[in-house]
Amino acid sequence: MWPRPPSPPAGTSKKLLPLLEKRVPGYDKTRVDFFRYRDGVPQAGERARKLDPSGAEHTLSPSTGVWRLTDRMANP
């Protein structure tokens, strides 16, 4: 989905929102079209896994451990 290297973690949702709005025109967290992002899920999982291979970092940054969830969803 992203045609460039991933950005460093935003830190908070307030900091992330402007980045999302810039990259995803019309972004509205109450109307997310997950179908739009399906092709990027494997790459997102790989990036997250590289940030936290143990999967334990979710206590500090929930987004880094999300690869475990996306893996389970893709391969039940």
C-alpha positions in Angstrom: 0.0 0.0 0.0 2.8 2.5 0.9 5.1 3.2 -2.0 7.9 4.3 0.3 9.7 3.1 3.4 7.5 3.0 6.5 7.6 6.1 8.8 8.9 5.8 12.4 6.1 5.2 14.9 3.9 8.2 15.4 3.7 7.8 19.2 0.1 8.8 19.7 -3.2 8.6 17.8 -3.3 12.4 17.8 0.1 12.5 16.0 -0.9 9.7 13.6 -4.2 11.2 12.4 -2.6 14.0 10.3 -0.3 11.4 8.7 -3.3 9.1 7.9 -5.3 12.0 6.5 -2.4 13.0 4.3 -1.9 9.4 2.9 -5.6 8.4 2.8 -7.7 11.2 1.5 -11.1 11.3 3.2 -10.0 9.1 6.1 -12.7 8.7 8.8 -12.0 6.3 11.6 -15.8 5.6 11.9 -16.0 4.5 8.3 -12.9 2.5 7.6 -13.1 0.3 4.5 -10.9 -2.6 5.4 -11.3 -4.1 1.9 -9.2 -1.1 0.6 -6.2 -2.2 2.8 -6.4 -6.0 2.3 -3.5 -6.2 -0.1 -1.2 -4.4 2.3 -1.8 -6.6 5.3 1.0 -9.1 4.7 3.5 -6.2 4.2 2.2 -4.4 7.3 2.6 -7.6 9.3 6.2 -8.0 8.2 7.0 -4.5 9.1 5.4 -4.9 12.5 7.2 -8.2 13.1 10.6 -6.5 12.3 9.8 -3.9 14.9 9.0 -6.5 17.6 9.9 -10.1 16.7 8.9 -11.3 20.1 5.4 -10.0 19.9 5.6 -8.7 23.5 6.1 -5.0 22.7 2.3 -4.5 22.7 2.5 -3.4 26.3 4.3 -0.3 25.1 3.1 0.1 21.6 0.0 -1.9 20.5 0.7 -1.5 16.8 4.0 -3.5 17.0 2.4 -6.7 18.3 -0.5 -6.5 15.9 1.3 -8.8 13.5 0.2 -11.7 15.7 -3.5 -10.8 15.2 -3.2 -10.2 11.4 -1.4 -13.6 11.1 -4.2 -15.4 12.9 -6.8 -13.6 10.8 -5.1 -14.5 7.5 -4.3 -18.0 8.6 -6.9 -19.3 11.0 
